[in-house]
Amino acid sequence: MSTSIPIRSAMQQAIAAAIGACEAVLPAKDSGGEDAQELTHPISPRLSEAFALACQVHQNRARRGTNVPYLVHLLAVVALVGESGGSEDEMIAAMLHDTLMEGDESGLLTGIQARFGEVVAETIRFCTDHALGEEKAPWLERKQAYLSRLIQAPLPSLRVVCADKLHNAQSISRELKLSGPGAFERFKGDRDGTLWYYRSLARLFGALVQDEPSLDPGFRAMIRELRETVAGLEG
């Protein structure tokens, strides 16, 4: 049985105005089809395998303090990495970057390295904010050590970390618009600690642009978006 859709008069008025404005638009280009573009990084079944593993690991998880499936975050990070020019290895690492949150860290990482390679495993290590196999330090101490460790990270790892932090910052920004300052309550650092951490990340990636003059345009654009998004959280 089909569901009855209500009459949406405001949308009808909006589309009527849009169609009425067509005369002011330049003539459309010939619609003979777009030129085919070659993929910089062709995608293999490995990405599908990574998605299947992520579904298996995170199927019952939601993002902290929400009812949003955790896979939504992973897919968003993969999209940011791919749109910025990231390789297949980087997109696979983005899909699996939070896998080690689920325990059995050494075993999981060994399996991931055997299945997807060292680049993916190394990136996941740099996305994890604590030393594997060790008890987690207190939040502030752990974040300080993590920021210092990023200085040593290779560029593929940093691209994935930047995409992860950008999507996190975008999510916080969205929650602030929905629920106000209370959005910070779900984070261990509360408002001041969370803002310090993301401000520090934005500053760190801004410095990367200076240290790596040949950084590709897609990565530079993502760093700029991270800095702008974090600056918006301050308000």
GUVOSE-730374 format. One record per residue: y, z, x of N, C-alpha, C in turn; residue number from 1; chain. Coordinates in steps of 0.2 Angstrom, whole numbers, plus 2048, in hexadecimal, padded with zeros to 3 digits. Layout:
N
[[Y; Z; X]; [Y; Z; X]; [Y; Z; X]; NUM; 'A'];
...
# end
This chain:
235
[[7FA; 800; 804]; [800; 800; 800]; [806; 800; 804]; 1; 'A'];
[[80B; 7FB; 803]; [811; 7FB; 807]; [816; 800; 805]; 2; 'A'];
[[81A; 803; 80A]; [81F; 808; 808]; [825; 805; 806]; 3; 'A'];
[[828; 807; 801]; [82F; 804; 7FF]; [834; 806; 804]; 4; 'A'];
[[838; 801; 806]; [83D; 803; 80B]; [844; 803; 807]; 5; 'A'];
[[848; 809; 808]; [84E; 809; 804]; [853; 804; 806]; 6; 'A'];
[[857; 803; 801]; [85D; 7FE; 803]; [862; 801; 808]; 7; 'A'];
[[863; 7FE; 80D]; [867; 801; 812]; [86E; 7FD; 812]; 8; 'A'];
[[872; 7FF; 80E]; [878; 7FB; 80D]; [87D; 7FB; 813]; 9; 'A'];
[[87D; 800; 817]; [881; 800; 81D]; [87E; 7FB; 822]; 10; 'A'];
[[878; 7FB; 823]; [875; 7F6; 827]; [876; 7EF; 825]; 11; 'A'];
[[876; 7EE; 81E]; [877; 7E7; 81B]; [87E; 7E5; 81D]; 12; 'A'];
[[883; 7EA; 81C]; [88A; 7E8; 81E]; [88B; 7E7; 825]; 13; 'A'];
[[887; 7EA; 829]; [888; 7E9; 831]; [885; 7E2; 833]; 14; 'A'];
[[880; 7E0; 830]; [87D; 7DA; 831]; [881; 7D4; 82E]; 15; 'A'];
[[884; 7D5; 829]; [889; 7D0; 826]; [88F; 7CF; 82A]; 16; 'A'];
[[891; 7D5; 82D]; [897; 7D4; 831]; [895; 7D1; 838]; 17; 'A'];
[[88F; 7D2; 83A]; [88D; 7CF; 840]; [88C; 7C7; 83F]; 18; 'A'];
[[889; 7C5; 83A]; [888; 7BE; 838]; [88F; 7BB; 837]; 19; 'A'];
[[894; 7BE; 834]; [89A; 7BC; 833]; [89E; 7BB; 839]; 20; 'A'];
[[89D; 7BE; 83E]; [8A0; 7BE; 845]; [89D; 7B8; 849]; 21; 'A'];
[[898; 7B5; 847]; [895; 7B0; 84B]; [89A; 7AA; 84D]; 22; 'A'];
[[89F; 7A9; 849]; [8A3; 7A3; 84B]; [8A7; 7A5; 852]; 23; 'A'];
[[8A8; 7AB; 853]; [8AB; 7AD; 859]; [8A7; 7AD; 85F]; 24; 'A'];
[[8A1; 7AC; 85E]; [89C; 7AC; 864]; [89B; 7A5; 867]; 25; 'A'];
[[89B; 7A4; 86D]; [89A; 79E; 871]; [894; 79B; 86E]; 26; 'A'];
[[894; 794; 86E]; [88D; 791; 86C]; [887; 793; 870]; 27; 'A'];
[[882; 794; 86D]; [87C; 796; 870]; [879; 791; 875]; 28; 'A'];
[[876; 794; 87B]; [873; 78F; 87F]; [86D; 78B; 87C]; 29; 'A'];
[[86C; 786; 87F]; [866; 782; 87D]; [860; 787; 87C]; 30; 'A'];
[[85C; 787; 877]; [857; 78B; 876]; [850; 788; 878]; 31; 'A'];
[[850; 784; 87D]; [84A; 781; 87F]; [845; 785; 883]; 32; 'A'];
[[847; 78C; 884]; [842; 790; 887]; [845; 793; 88E]; 33; 'A'];
[[844; 799; 890]; [846; 79B; 896]; [842; 799; 89C]; 34; 'A'];
[[846; 799; 8A2]; [842; 797; 8A8]; [83D; 79C; 8A9]; 35; 'A'];
[[837; 79A; 8AB]; [832; 79F; 8AD]; [834; 7A2; 8B4]; 36; 'A'];
[[833; 7A9; 8B4]; [834; 7AC; 8BA]; [82E; 7AF; 8BD]; 37; 'A'];
[[82D; 7AF; 8C4]; [827; 7B1; 8C7]; [828; 7B9; 8C8]; 38; 'A'];
[[823; 7BC; 8C7]; [823; 7C4; 8C8]; [823; 7C5; 8D0]; 39; 'A'];
[[828; 7CA; 8D1]; [828; 7CC; 8D8]; [822; 7D0; 8DA]; 40; 'A'];
[[820; 7D4; 8D5]; [81A; 7D8; 8D6]; [815; 7D7; 8D1]; 41; 'A'];
[[810; 7D2; 8D1]; [80B; 7D1; 8CC]; [808; 7D7; 8CA]; 42; 'A'];
[[806; 7D9; 8C4]; [803; 7DF; 8C2]; [7FB; 7DD; 8C1]; 43; 'A'];
[[7F7; 7E2; 8C4]; [7F0; 7E1; 8C4]; [7ED; 7E6; 8BF]; 44; 'A'];
[[7E7; 7E6; 8BE]; [7E3; 7EB; 8BA]; [7E4; 7F2; 8BC]; 45; 'A'];
[[7E6; 7F3; 8C3]; [7E7; 7FA; 8C5]; [7EC; 7FE; 8C1]; 46; 'A'];
[[7F1; 7FB; 8BF]; [7F6; 7FF; 8BB]; [7F3; 801; 8B4]; 47; 'A'];
[[7EF; 7FD; 8B1]; [7EB; 7FF; 8AB]; [7E7; 805; 8AC]; 48; 'A'];
[[7E3; 805; 8B2]; [7DF; 80A; 8B4]; [7E3; 811; 8B5]; 49; 'A'];
[[7E9; 810; 8B8]; [7ED; 816; 8B9]; [7F0; 819; 8B2]; 50; 'A'];
[[7F1; 814; 8AD]; [7F3; 816; 8A7]; [7ED; 81A; 8A3]; 51; 'A'];
[[7E7; 817; 8A4]; [7E1; 81B; 8A1]; [7E0; 822; 8A4]; 52; 'A'];
[[7E1; 822; 8AB]; [7E1; 829; 8AE]; [7E6; 82E; 8AB]; 53; 'A'];
[[7EC; 82B; 8AB]; [7F2; 82F; 8A8]; [7F0; 832; 8A1]; 54; 'A'];
[[7ED; 82D; 89D]; [7EC; 82F; 896]; [7E6; 835; 896]; 55; 'A'];
[[7E2; 834; 89B]; [7DC; 839; 89B]; [7DF; 840; 89D]; 56; 'A'];
[[7E3; 840; 8A2]; [7E6; 846; 8A5]; [7EB; 849; 8A0]; 57; 'A'];
[[7EF; 845; 89D]; [7F5; 848; 899]; [7F4; 848; 892]; 58; 'A'];
[[7EE; 846; 88F]; [7EE; 844; 888]; [7F0; 84A; 884]; 59; 'A'];
[[7EF; 850; 886]; [7F0; 856; 881]; [7F7; 85A; 884]; 60; 'A'];
[[7FB; 856; 888]; [801; 85A; 88A]; [807; 857; 887]; 61; 'A'];
[[80C; 85C; 886]; [813; 85A; 883]; [818; 85C; 889]; 62; 'A'];
[[81D; 859; 889]; [823; 85B; 88D]; [825; 862; 88C]; 63; 'A'];
[[827; 865; 891]; [828; 86C; 891]; [82D; 86E; 88B]; 64; 'A'];
[[82B; 872; 886]; [830; 874; 881]; [831; 86F; 87C]; 65; 'A'];
[[82D; 86A; 87B]; [82E; 865; 876]; [827; 863; 873]; 66; 'A'];
[[827; 85F; 86E]; [821; 85C; 86C]; [820; 855; 86E]; 67; 'A'];
[[824; 852; 873]; [823; 84B; 875]; [81D; 84B; 87A]; 68; 'A'];
[[819; 846; 878]; [813; 845; 87D]; [815; 844; 884]; 69; 'A'];
[[812; 847; 889]; [814; 846; 890]; [814; 83F; 892]; 70; 'A'];
[[80F; 83B; 88F]; [80E; 834; 891]; [815; 830; 890]; 71; 'A'];
[[819; 832; 88B]; [820; 82F; 88A]; [824; 82F; 891]; 72; 'A'];
[[824; 835; 894]; [828; 835; 89A]; [825; 831; 8A0]; 73; 'A'];
[[81E; 831; 8A0]; [81B; 82D; 8A5]; [81D; 825; 8A4]; 74; 'A'];
[[81C; 823; 89E]; [81E; 81C; 89D]; [825; 81A; 89E]; 75; 'A'];
[[829; 81F; 89D]; [831; 81E; 89E]; [832; 81D; 8A6]; 76; 'A'];
[[82F; 822; 8AA]; [82F; 821; 8B1]; [82D; 81B; 8B4]; 77; 'A'];
[[827; 819; 8B1]; [824; 812; 8B3]; [829; 80D; 8B2]; 78; 'A'];
[[82C; 80D; 8AC]; [831; 807; 8AA]; [837; 808; 8AF]; 79; 'A'];
[[839; 80D; 8B1]; [83F; 80E; 8B5]; [83D; 80B; 8BC]; 80; 'A'];
[[837; 80D; 8BF]; [835; 80B; 8C5]; [834; 803; 8C5]; 81; 'A'];
[[831; 800; 8C0]; [830; 7F9; 8C0]; [837; 7F5; 8BF]; 82; 'A'];
[[83B; 7F8; 8BB]; [841; 7F4; 8BA]; [846; 7F4; 8C0]; 83; 'A'];
[[845; 7F9; 8C4]; [849; 7FA; 8CA]; [846; 7F6; 8D0]; 84; 'A'];
[[841; 7F2; 8CF]; [83E; 7EE; 8D4]; [838; 7F1; 8D7]; 85; 'A'];
[[835; 7F7; 8D5]; [82F; 7FA; 8D8]; [829; 7F6; 8D8]; 86; 'A'];
[[825; 7F7; 8DD]; [81F; 7F4; 8DE]; [819; 7F7; 8D9]; 87; 'A'];
[[814; 7F3; 8D9]; [80E; 7F6; 8D4]; [80C; 7FD; 8D7]; 88; 'A'];
[[80B; 7FE; 8DD]; [80A; 804; 8E0]; [80E; 80A; 8DD]; 89; 'A'];
[[815; 808; 8DD]; [81A; 80D; 8DB]; [819; 80E; 8D3]; 90; 'A'];
[[818; 809; 8D0]; [817; 80A; 8C8]; [811; 80E; 8C7]; 91; 'A'];
[[80B; 80D; 8CB]; [805; 811; 8CA]; [807; 818; 8CC]; 92; 'A'];
[[80A; 819; 8D1]; [80C; 820; 8D3]; [811; 823; 8CE]; 93; 'A'];
[[815; 81F; 8CB]; [819; 822; 8C5]; [815; 824; 8BF]; 94; 'A'];
[[810; 820; 8BE]; [80C; 822; 8B8]; [808; 828; 8BA]; 95; 'A'];
[[806; 82A; 8C0]; [802; 82F; 8C2]; [806; 835; 8C5]; 96; 'A'];
[[80D; 835; 8C5]; [810; 839; 8CA]; [810; 841; 8C8]; 97; 'A'];
[[80E; 842; 8C2]; [80D; 849; 8C0]; [806; 84B; 8BE]; 98; 'A'];
[[801; 847; 8C1]; [7FA; 849; 8C0]; [7F8; 84F; 8C3]; 99; 'A'];
[[7FB; 851; 8C9]; [7F9; 857; 8CC]; [7FC; 85E; 8C8]; 100; 'A'];
[[7FF; 85D; 8C3]; [801; 863; 8BF]; [7FB; 866; 8BB]; 101; 'A'];
[[7F6; 862; 8BB]; [7F0; 864; 8B7]; [7EB; 868; 8BA]; 102; 'A'];
[[7EC; 86A; 8C0]; [7E7; 86E; 8C4]; [7E2; 86A; 8C8]; 103; 'A'];
[[7DE; 86D; 8CC]; [7D9; 869; 8D0]; [7DD; 864; 8D4]; 104; 'A'];
[[7E3; 866; 8D7]; [7E7; 861; 8DB]; [7E4; 85D; 8E0]; 105; 'A'];
[[7E0; 861; 8E5]; [7DD; 85D; 8EA]; [7D8; 858; 8E8]; 106; 'A'];
[[7D4; 85A; 8E3]; [7CF; 856; 8E1]; [7D2; 850; 8DD]; 107; 'A'];
[[7D7; 851; 8D9]; [7DA; 84B; 8D6]; [7DD; 846; 8DA]; 108; 'A'];
[[7E1; 849; 8DF]; [7E5; 845; 8E4]; [7E0; 841; 8E8]; 109; 'A'];
[[7DA; 844; 8EA]; [7D5; 840; 8EE]; [7D2; 83A; 8EA]; 110; 'A'];
[[7D1; 83C; 8E4]; [7CF; 836; 8DF]; [7D4; 831; 8DE]; 111; 'A'];
[[7DA; 833; 8DE]; [7DF; 82E; 8DD]; [7E0; 829; 8E3]; 112; 'A'];
[[7E0; 82D; 8E9]; [7E1; 829; 8EF]; [7DB; 824; 8F0]; 113; 'A'];
[[7D5; 826; 8EE]; [7CF; 822; 8EF]; [7CF; 81C; 8EA]; 114; 'A'];
[[7D2; 81D; 8E4]; [7D3; 818; 8DF]; [7D9; 813; 8DF]; 115; 'A'];
[[7DE; 816; 8E1]; [7E5; 812; 8E1]; [7E8; 812; 8E8]; 116; 'A'];
[[7E6; 815; 8ED]; [7E9; 814; 8F4]; [7ED; 819; 8F6]; 117; 'A'];
[[7EF; 819; 8FD]; [7F3; 81E; 900]; [7FA; 81F; 8FE]; 118; 'A'];
[[7FD; 819; 8FC]; [804; 818; 8FA]; [805; 81C; 8F4]; 119; 'A'];
[[800; 81B; 8EF]; [801; 81F; 8E9]; [800; 826; 8EA]; 120; 'A'];
[[7FB; 828; 8EE]; [7F9; 82F; 8EF]; [7FF; 833; 8F2]; 121; 'A'];
[[802; 82F; 8F7]; [808; 832; 8FB]; [80E; 833; 8F6]; 122; 'A'];
[[80F; 82E; 8F2]; [815; 82F; 8ED]; [814; 835; 8E8]; 123; 'A'];
[[80E; 836; 8E6]; [80C; 83B; 8E2]; [80D; 842; 8E5]; 124; 'A'];
[[80C; 842; 8EC]; [80D; 848; 8F0]; [814; 84A; 8F0]; 125; 'A'];
[[819; 845; 8F0]; [820; 846; 8F1]; [823; 847; 8EA]; 126; 'A'];
[[81F; 846; 8E5]; [822; 847; 8DE]; [820; 84E; 8DC]; 127; 'A'];
[[81B; 851; 8E0]; [819; 858; 8DE]; [81D; 85D; 8E2]; 128; 'A'];
[[820; 862; 8DF]; [825; 866; 8E2]; [822; 86C; 8E5]; 129; 'A'];
[[81C; 86C; 8E7]; [819; 872; 8EA]; [813; 86F; 8EF]; 130; 'A'];
[[812; 873; 8F4]; [80C; 871; 8F8]; [806; 872; 8F5]; 131; 'A'];
[[802; 86D; 8F5]; [7FB; 86D; 8F2]; [7F7; 872; 8F5]; 132; 'A'];
[[7F3; 875; 8F0]; [7EE; 87B; 8F2]; [7F1; 881; 8F3]; 133; 'A'];
[[7F8; 882; 8F3]; [7FB; 888; 8F4]; [7FE; 88B; 8ED]; 134; 'A'];
[[7FF; 891; 8ED]; [802; 894; 8E7]; [80A; 892; 8E6]; 135; 'A'];
[[80C; 891; 8E0]; [813; 88F; 8E0]; [818; 894; 8E1]; 136; 'A'];
[[81D; 893; 8E5]; [822; 897; 8E7]; [827; 898; 8E0]; 137; 'A'];
[[82B; 89D; 8E0]; [830; 89E; 8DB]; [834; 897; 8DA]; 138; 'A'];
[[836; 896; 8D4]; [83A; 890; 8D2]; [83F; 88E; 8D7]; 139; 'A'];
[[844; 892; 8D9]; [849; 890; 8DD]; [847; 88E; 8E4]; 140; 'A'];
[[843; 893; 8E7]; [840; 891; 8ED]; [83C; 88B; 8EE]; 141; 'A'];
[[838; 889; 8E8]; [834; 883; 8E8]; [839; 87D; 8E8]; 142; 'A'];
[[83E; 87D; 8E4]; [842; 878; 8E3]; [846; 876; 8EA]; 143; 'A'];
[[849; 87C; 8ED]; [84C; 87B; 8F3]; [848; 877; 8F8]; 144; 'A'];
[[841; 87A; 8F9]; [83D; 877; 8FE]; [83B; 86F; 8FC]; 145; 'A'];
[[83B; 86E; 8F5]; [839; 867; 8F3]; [83F; 863; 8F5]; 146; 'A'];
[[845; 865; 8F4]; [84B; 860; 8F6]; [84B; 85F; 8FD]; 147; 'A'];
[[849; 864; 901]; [849; 863; 909]; [843; 85E; 90A]; 148; 'A'];
[[83E; 85E; 907]; [838; 85A; 908]; [839; 853; 907]; 149; 'A'];
[[83E; 851; 902]; [83F; 84B; 900]; [843; 847; 905]; 150; 'A'];
[[846; 84A; 90A]; [849; 847; 910]; [844; 843; 914]; 151; 'A'];
[[83D; 845; 914]; [838; 842; 917]; [834; 83C; 914]; 152; 'A'];
[[836; 83C; 90D]; [832; 837; 909]; [834; 830; 90A]; 153; 'A'];
[[82F; 82B; 90A]; [830; 824; 90B]; [833; 821; 905]; 154; 'A'];
[[836; 81C; 905]; [83A; 819; 900]; [836; 818; 8F9]; 155; 'A'];
[[82F; 815; 8FA]; [82C; 815; 8F4]; [82B; 81B; 8F0]; 156; 'A'];
[[82A; 821; 8F3]; [829; 827; 8F0]; [830; 829; 8ED]; 157; 'A'];
[[835; 828; 8F1]; [83C; 82A; 8EE]; [83E; 826; 8E8]; 158; 'A'];
[[83C; 81F; 8E7]; [83D; 81C; 8E1]; [83A; 81F; 8DB]; 159; 'A'];
[[834; 821; 8DC]; [830; 824; 8D6]; [833; 82B; 8D5]; 160; 'A'];
[[835; 82F; 8DA]; [838; 835; 8D9]; [83F; 834; 8D5]; 161; 'A'];
[[843; 82F; 8D7]; [849; 82E; 8D4]; [848; 82C; 8CD]; 162; 'A'];
[[843; 828; 8CB]; [842; 826; 8C4]; [840; 82C; 8C0]; 163; 'A'];
[[83C; 830; 8C3]; [83A; 836; 8C0]; [840; 83B; 8BE]; 164; 'A'];
[[844; 83C; 8C3]; [84A; 840; 8C2]; [84F; 83D; 8BD]; 165; 'A'];
[[84F; 837; 8BD]; [854; 833; 8B9]; [852; 834; 8B2]; 166; 'A'];
[[84B; 833; 8B0]; [849; 834; 8A9]; [84A; 83B; 8A7]; 167; 'A'];
[[848; 840; 8AC]; [849; 847; 8AA]; [850; 848; 8A8]; 168; 'A'];
[[855; 846; 8AC]; [85C; 847; 8AA]; [85E; 843; 8A4]; 169; 'A'];
[[85C; 83E; 8A3]; [85D; 83A; 89C]; [85A; 83E; 896]; 170; 'A'];
[[855; 841; 897]; [852; 845; 892]; [856; 84B; 890]; 171; 'A'];
[[858; 84E; 896]; [85C; 854; 895]; [863; 852; 891]; 172; 'A'];
[[866; 84D; 894]; [86C; 84A; 890]; [86B; 849; 889]; 173; 'A'];
[[865; 846; 887]; [864; 845; 880]; [863; 84C; 87C]; 174; 'A'];
[[860; 850; 87F]; [85E; 857; 87C]; [865; 85B; 87B]; 175; 'A'];
[[869; 85A; 880]; [870; 85E; 880]; [874; 85B; 87A]; 176; 'A'];
[[873; 854; 878]; [877; 852; 873]; [874; 854; 86C]; 177; 'A'];
[[86D; 855; 86C]; [86A; 857; 866]; [86A; 85F; 865]; 178; 'A'];
[[86A; 863; 86A]; [86A; 86A; 869]; [86F; 86E; 86D]; 179; 'A'];
[[873; 86B; 871]; [878; 86F; 874]; [875; 872; 87A]; 180; 'A'];
[[879; 877; 87D]; [877; 87A; 883]; [870; 87E; 883]; 181; 'A'];
[[86D; 87F; 87D]; [867; 882; 87C]; [861; 87E; 87F]; 182; 'A'];
[[863; 877; 881]; [85E; 873; 884]; [85C; 875; 88A]; 183; 'A'];
[[860; 879; 88E]; [85E; 87B; 895]; [859; 881; 894]; 184; 'A'];
[[858; 884; 88F]; [854; 88A; 88E]; [84D; 889; 890]; 185; 'A'];
[[84B; 883; 88F]; [844; 881; 891]; [842; 881; 898]; 186; 'A'];
[[847; 881; 89C]; [846; 880; 8A3]; [846; 886; 8A7]; 187; 'A'];
[[842; 887; 8AC]; [842; 88D; 8B0]; [849; 88F; 8B3]; 188; 'A'];
[[84C; 88A; 8B5]; [853; 88B; 8B8]; [858; 88C; 8B4]; 189; 'A'];
[[857; 88C; 8AD]; [85C; 88D; 8A8]; [862; 888; 8A9]; 190; 'A'];
[[868; 889; 8A7]; [86D; 884; 8A8]; [870; 883; 8AF]; 191; 'A'];
[[871; 889; 8B2]; [874; 889; 8B8]; [86F; 886; 8BE]; 192; 'A'];
[[869; 888; 8BD]; [864; 886; 8C2]; [862; 87F; 8C1]; 193; 'A'];
[[862; 87D; 8BB]; [860; 876; 8BA]; [865; 871; 8BC]; 194; 'A'];
[[86C; 873; 8BA]; [871; 86F; 8BC]; [872; 86E; 8C4]; 195; 'A'];
[[871; 874; 8C7]; [871; 874; 8CF]; [86C; 86F; 8D1]; 196; 'A'];
[[866; 870; 8CF]; [860; 86B; 8D1]; [862; 864; 8D0]; 197; 'A'];
[[864; 862; 8CA]; [865; 85B; 8C9]; [86B; 859; 8CD]; 198; 'A'];
[[870; 85D; 8CD]; [876; 85B; 8D2]; [874; 85A; 8D9]; 199; 'A'];
[[86F; 85E; 8DB]; [86D; 85D; 8E2]; [869; 857; 8E3]; 200; 'A'];
[[865; 855; 8DE]; [861; 84F; 8DE]; [866; 849; 8DE]; 201; 'A'];
[[86B; 849; 8DA]; [870; 844; 8DA]; [873; 843; 8E1]; 202; 'A'];
[[875; 848; 8E3]; [879; 848; 8EA]; [874; 846; 8EF]; 203; 'A'];
[[86E; 848; 8EF]; [869; 846; 8F4]; [867; 83E; 8F4]; 204; 'A'];
[[867; 83B; 8EE]; [866; 834; 8ED]; [86C; 830; 8EF]; 205; 'A'];
[[872; 833; 8ED]; [878; 830; 8EF]; [878; 82F; 8F7]; 206; 'A'];
[[876; 834; 8FA]; [876; 834; 902]; [871; 82F; 904]; 207; 'A'];
[[86B; 82E; 900]; [866; 829; 902]; [86A; 822; 903]; 208; 'A'];
[[86E; 820; 8FE]; [872; 81A; 8FE]; [875; 819; 905]; 209; 'A'];
[[878; 81E; 908]; [87C; 81E; 90E]; [877; 81D; 914]; 210; 'A'];
[[871; 821; 913]; [86C; 821; 919]; [868; 81A; 919]; 211; 'A'];
[[868; 817; 913]; [864; 811; 913]; [868; 80B; 910]; 212; 'A'];
[[86C; 808; 915]; [871; 803; 912]; [86D; 7FD; 90F]; 213; 'A'];
[[867; 7FC; 911]; [864; 7F6; 90E]; [860; 7F7; 908]; 214; 'A'];
[[861; 7FD; 905]; [85E; 7FF; 8FF]; [85E; 7F9; 8FA]; 215; 'A'];
[[859; 7F8; 8F6]; [859; 7F2; 8F1]; [85E; 7F4; 8EC]; 216; 'A'];
[[861; 7EE; 8E8]; [866; 7EF; 8E3]; [863; 7F3; 8DD]; 217; 'A'];
[[85C; 7F2; 8DB]; [859; 7F6; 8D6]; [859; 7FD; 8D7]; 218; 'A'];
[[857; 7FF; 8DD]; [857; 806; 8DF]; [85E; 809; 8DF]; 219; 'A'];
[[863; 806; 8E1]; [86A; 808; 8E1]; [86C; 809; 8DA]; 220; 'A'];
[[86B; 804; 8D6]; [86D; 805; 8CF]; [86A; 80B; 8CC]; 221; 'A'];
[[864; 80D; 8CD]; [860; 812; 8CA]; [863; 819; 8CD]; 222; 'A'];
[[865; 819; 8D3]; [868; 81F; 8D6]; [86F; 820; 8D3]; 223; 'A'];
[[873; 81A; 8D2]; [879; 81B; 8CF]; [879; 81E; 8C8]; 224; 'A'];
[[874; 81C; 8C4]; [872; 81E; 8BD]; [870; 825; 8BD]; 225; 'A'];
[[86C; 827; 8C2]; [86B; 82F; 8C3]; [871; 833; 8C4]; 226; 'A'];
[[875; 831; 8C8]; [87B; 834; 8CA]; [880; 835; 8C4]; 227; 'A'];
[[881; 82F; 8C0]; [885; 82F; 8BA]; [882; 834; 8B5]; 228; 'A'];
[[87B; 833; 8B4]; [878; 837; 8AF]; [879; 83F; 8B0]; 229; 'A'];
[[878; 841; 8B6]; [878; 848; 8B8]; [87F; 84A; 8B7]; 230; 'A'];
[[884; 846; 8B9]; [88B; 848; 8B8]; [88D; 849; 8B1]; 231; 'A'];
[[88A; 845; 8AD]; [88B; 846; 8A5]; [888; 84D; 8A3]; 232; 'A'];
[[883; 850; 8A6]; [880; 856; 8A4]; [885; 85C; 8A5]; 233; 'A'];
[[889; 85B; 8AA]; [88E; 860; 8AC]; [893; 862; 8A6]; 234; 'A'];
[[894; 85D; 8A2]; [899; 85E; 89C]; [896; 863; 897]; 235; 'A'];
# end
